[in-house]
Amino acid sequence: MTISSGKTWTNWSGSVQATPAKAVFPRSIEEVVSIVRECLREGRKLRVVGSGHSFTAIAASNDMLVSLDELQGIVSVDPEGQTAAVWAGTKLKLLGELLFEQGLGQQNMGDIDVQSIAGAVSTGTHGTGRELGNLATQVVGLTVVTGTGEVVECTPESHPEWFKAMQISLGVLGVIVQVKLKLRKAYKLEYRSSRMPLASCLQQLPRLATDNRHFEFYWFPYADPCQIKLMNITEKPASERKMWDHISDVWIENTLFGLLSEISRKVPGTSKWVSRLSASQVPVGSKVNYSHRLFATQRLVRFNEMEYNLPAEAMKPVIEEMRAEQKRGRYRVHFPIECRYAKGDDIWLSPAHGRDSAYIAVHMYKGMPHEDYFAAMERIFLRHGGRPHWGKMHSLQAEQLKALYPKWESFAEVREKLDPERIFLTDYMQKLFV
């Protein structure tokens, strides 16, 4: 087990920093157990960090910080049952390739693949698709070291209520060390990107969401065109367009947009112009590849983000209110707004609990003030029954969150059983749960 101390940790966007008294990198379940027991003996607080891709202090700790980077890879595979048990620290990009070698793939993924599987599951990370749930809905088993130091093999059959709590737990029930996933045969997707006036997109939302396995769109503040992204299963051969893909994914969507973002940061009055220029230049085209190589896109331009889950039918009216508020408030923002769909589920702390959902994410370039803009958008989301993404910025605390989740009290009862000494409740986590 590797141990370090005194080094400052920061999340991906730079919005959160911490200096853990002790940072540990266990290489086995037994070492995780010993870390938990040390925290119990010494009265320490413990948080587990994946890739630091959350925009809140959910993974931060000034006491004990545990990284599962040394616990990566596949533990076992059942090709016939199409399941695989994997180490919790496995990064999604690596996981996609390892599963592909076994002829398997995930049903759905988000648009970033640098997170660990445990971190992505625990925060309710999702992709897009009206008939597809978030990543936690793919989980059929979890191995967890609880706050008492006990190792629990948790499945829907062995612990039906604990399982629903553990699927999305924000790391307050224990340290997830292994994740068992329900998979499918590896498959290819055809990706298509196009531009469309936002008004036309909003009128066609039901058709676009129903007719495509994956549908998402990006619209830009103060601009008319939006980017439509569609993906559907295909038997076509994989595209051989590495040079153009590099130009599109790296040069246009990252390097060029990064330069424009710096202009906007240094001269905030140019934000509206930058937004309109960016909207007019979104890449148009198509490509085919295996699913795990198409779901994710590179994110080299850093930003802060707020994302809310809403009832699926709220997508259009919420966007119309957002547009009106942007016009009224004249916010200096050029980053696009990302809009996706997801199927409802019965996971206790899932933002999609009990409803088919829309997700709307707002972004602000790193270094530009986001507080007023995010607060204004959050007020709109909350008026429409919004629930925040657990890994994105929001202002809600325990009492407000309790009102949004029908199984909140049930989750709290499980939390008290599995972490009676509250070793996983740092100051930030206490604001969410106590």
N, C-alpha and C positions, 0 to 999 in steps of 0.2 A: 504494500500500500504506500503510495506516494503522499507525502505531507508537506505543506508549505504554510507560511504565515506572513502577515504584514504586507501582502501585495494587494493593490487596489483592483477590484473587479468592476467592470462596467458592462452594461448591456449593449446590444448592437447599435442602437441609435444614440447612445451617450446620455440618455435622459436619466439613468439611474447609476449611482456608484455606491460601492460598499468596500470596506476593508475588513475582511473576515479575520478574526483572531486565529482561526485555524481552517485551512482548506485541505480536504482529503480526497484522494482518488482511489477508491477501493477497487480490488481486482476479483472479488468473490462475494457471494452472499454472506459468508461467514464474517468477512471484514465489515460489511454493512451492519450486520448485527452488533458487532463490537463497537462500532461508532455510535449507534443508537444507545447502547447500554452505557457508554461513556457519558453521553449527554444526560441520561437519567441520573447517573451517580453524581455528576458535577452541576446539575441544574442548568444545563446549557440549552440554547435554542438552535435548531437545525433547519436549514433549507437545502433543497437539492436544485442544482442548476443544470440545464441542458446546454443549449447553444446561446442562451441570453437573448433570445429573439422576442421576448415579451417586452412591452413598453412601459410596464409598471414595475414596482418593487417586489413582485411575486416571488422571484428567485433570490432576492438580495438578503444577505446576512452579514452582520458585523461580529457574529459569534462563530458558529460552525457552518461551513459551506461544503457540501458534498457534490462532487462532479462524478458522473457515471461514464466519463469518456473512455475509461479502461474496460468497461463492460459493453462491448459491441460485437455484433455478429449473430448468426443463426445458432440457436441451441438445438432445435430438432425440426423436422419437416414431415408432414403426412401428405404425400402427393395425392392419394386417393380421396382423403377427406378435405383436401385443399386448405390445410391449416399449417401454420408455422409458429413455433415459440422462438422469440428473439430476445436478446439482451436489451434492457431498457435504454441504455445509452446509445444504441445504434442510430446513426444519423439517417434521415430519410433517403438521401441520395444514395448512400451505400446500401441501404435496405432494398431499394428498388433494383439495383444490379444483382444483389445476392439472391433475391427472389426470382429474378429473371433467369438466372442460371439454373434454377429448379423448375423452370417452365411456369412460374406463377407470377401474379401481379395483384396489387391492391385494387379494390373496387373504385376507389376515388382517392384523390390527394388534394392538398392545398396548392397554392401557386408559389410556394417557397419550399425547398427541400433540404435546408441546412439544419433544421431542428432535430432533436432526438425524438424517437418514437414515443417515449414516456412523456416528454414535455408536450408534444403535440396532442397526445391523447388527453392528458390531464387538464389542459386549458380549453378543450373544445374546439381545436383547430378543425377547419372544414374546407372543402373545395366548393364546387358548384354543380348543380344538377337537381332538378325538381324531384326526382325519384331516388336521390342518394343522400344518405345521412352524413354526419360528421365522422371524423376518423374513429372516435370512440365507439361508434356503432359497429365497427369491424372487430372489436375486441371480444373474444370468447373466453378469456382466462387471464388472470393476473397473479403474479407472485409478488407479495408485498411483505416488507419488514415493518410491522406496526410500531406505534409509539411505545409499546411495552417491550419491544425487542423480539416479539414472536414472529416467525415466518409463516405466512398464511397463503395457501394455494386457493385462490378465490375464483369460482365459476358461477354461472347462473344456477347450476344444480346444487353445488355445495353450500353456497351462502347467497341465496337469491336477493336479499335486501342489501347486504354488504356490497354485492357486486354492482348494483345500480348506483350506490354511493361512490364506489371506487372508480367507475368508468371515467368520470370527470370529477376529480377530487382536489385539484389545485395543490396537491402535495401535502394536505393536512391530515390525511388518514394513515400515512406511512410512506416508506421509500419503495417505490415500484422498482423491482429488479429484473423481472421478466414479463413480457407481454405475449400472449397467444392471440394470433390474428386469423380470422376467417378470410380466405383469399379466393381468387378465381384463376382460371387459366390465363396465361399471359396473352395480351391482346394489343392490337394497334388502333390508333386513333387518327382521324383526319382532322387537322386543325385549320380553321378558316378565320381570317381577320378582315374586317371590312369597316367602312365608315358609313354613318347614317345620321341624318338630323335627329337630335334628341327627341323632338316631338313625335317623329315617326316611330322611333324605338319604343316610346312609352305607349303608343297606341297598339303596338304589336306585341307587347310583353307576353300575353297569354300564349300566343302562337309560338313565339321564339322559345319560351320556357318549356312548352309541351312537345314541340317537334324535334328538339335536340337533347341528346343525352347530357351535354354540358353547354350552358349558356351563361355568359357574363358580359357586362358592358361597363365601359369607363366613360364618364362624361366630365367635361372640363368647366370650371367656373368661368362665367362670362363668354362662353363659346358655344356655337351651335352644333358642330359635328361631334358625335361620340364614336367610340370604337366598339364594335361588336365582335366578340370572340365566341366561336362555336366549335365544339368537338364531338365527333360521333365515331362509333366503332366501324372499322373498315377492314377489308381483306387486301386492299391495295398495297403494293410494295413500299417499303420505307423510302422517303425522299433522299436524294443525294445532292443536297444544296448547302454544304457546310459553309462555303464562302458567303453566300447571301444571308444565311441564318446568322452568321457572325456579324455581318453589317447591320442587320435588322435588330438583333437582340443586344449586341454590345455597343455598336457605334450609335445607332439612332436612339434606342430606348434607354441607354445608359450614358455614354460619353457625351453626346450632343445634348441630351436632356440635363445632364449634370452641369454643363457649361451654362445653359439657359437658367438653371436654378441658381447658380452663383450670381448671375446678373440680377436676378430677381431679389436675392438676398441683399446684395450690395446697393441696389437701387429699387426699393420696394414698389415704387410707383410704376415699374414696368411689369408688375405681376399680371395685370389683365392682358397686356400685349403678349407676354410669354405664354399664357394659357391658350390664347387664341392661335398662336403660331404652333404650339405643341399639338393642339387638336387637329390642325390642318395637315400635320405631318405623321400621324399615326400610321404604322406600317400596314399595308394591305397585301394579302396573299394567302397561300395555303401550304401545308406540308403534312407528311405522314410519318409517324414513328411509333415505336412501342410506348404504351401509356406513361410509364415512369419517366420517359425522356421528353414528354410533351407537357405534362401537368405543370411543372415548375418553370419559372423564368428567373433569370439573374436579376438581382437587386443590388446594384453597385452604388446607386444614388441613395444616400441615407436620409431618413425622414422620421417623424413621429406620427403616430396613427391612433385614431379612435374608431372603433367599429361597433355597431349595434345590430342585434337580431330583432326583427320585427315580424308581425304576421305577414304572410306572403302577399295578401291583398293590399297591404299598406305601401308597397313599393312605389307606385305611381304618385299617390297624394303626398307622401313624404318628400319625394324628389321635387315636386312642384313647390312645396313649402320651402325647401332648402334653396331653390333657385330664387324665390322671392326674397328670402332673408339675405342671401349673398348680394343681391342687387341693392337692398335697403342698407345693409351694413357696410358695403364697400370694403370687404375684407381683402387684405393683400395676400392672396393665395393663388397659386398657379397649378398646384398638384391635382391630378384627376381624382374623381370619386369613383370607387370600385363598387359594383353592385352584383350580387350573386343570389342564388336560391339554394335551399337545402330542404330535405324531407324532415318532418317532425319525428321525435323519438320519445322514449319514456325514461331517459336517464335523468336522475334527480336534479343535478345542477347543470344540465345542458341548456344553453340559451334557446335551443329548439324544442324544449320539453313541451309536449302536448300540442304542437302546432307546426304545420308546414310553414317554412320561414323564408323571409328575405333578409339578406345581410347588406348593410351599407357601410362603407368604410371611408372616412375622410383622412387626409394626410396633410402634413405641413413639412416643408423642407427643413432639415436640421439647421438650426441656427436662426430660424425665423420664428417670431412669436406666434404661438398656437393657441394660447389660453382663451382669448375672447372668441375666436372662430369656433373652437371645439365646444365651448360652453353654449354658444348659440345653436349649434347643430344638435348638441345633446338635449337641449330643451325640446326641440322638435321630435327627436326620437322618443323621448319619454312621454310626450303627449299621445303617441301612437302605440303605447304599450311596449316600448323597447326594453331589451335586456342587453347589458354590455357583454362584449367578448371578454373573457377572463384575462386574456393576455394583452389587451389593448387599453389605452388610457380611458378613464372614466372617473366620475366624481362620487359614485355611490358608496355608501357604507352599509353596515349590517341591517339596520332597521329598514332601509329602503329596499335592499336586496331581498330581505325576508318576504316582503309583500309581492315580489315578482315570481317567487318559486313555490308552488304548492307543496313540495316535499322538503322545504327548508328545515322544518323542525325534525323530520325523520333523519335528515342528513346530520343534524346537530347531535342527535342521540347516538348515531354510529360513531361520530367523531369523538364523543366523550368516552365511549367504550374502547376505541382503538388508540386514542392518545389522551389518556386521563391526566397526564402531567403537562399537557399542552406544549410539548417540546417543539412542535412544528409551527406554533403561532408566534411569529415575530411581531413587532409593533404593527407593521403594515397588514399582516394577515389577521391580527386581532381587530383591526378596523373593519375588515370584511365579515368576520364571523362572531364577534362578541359585542 
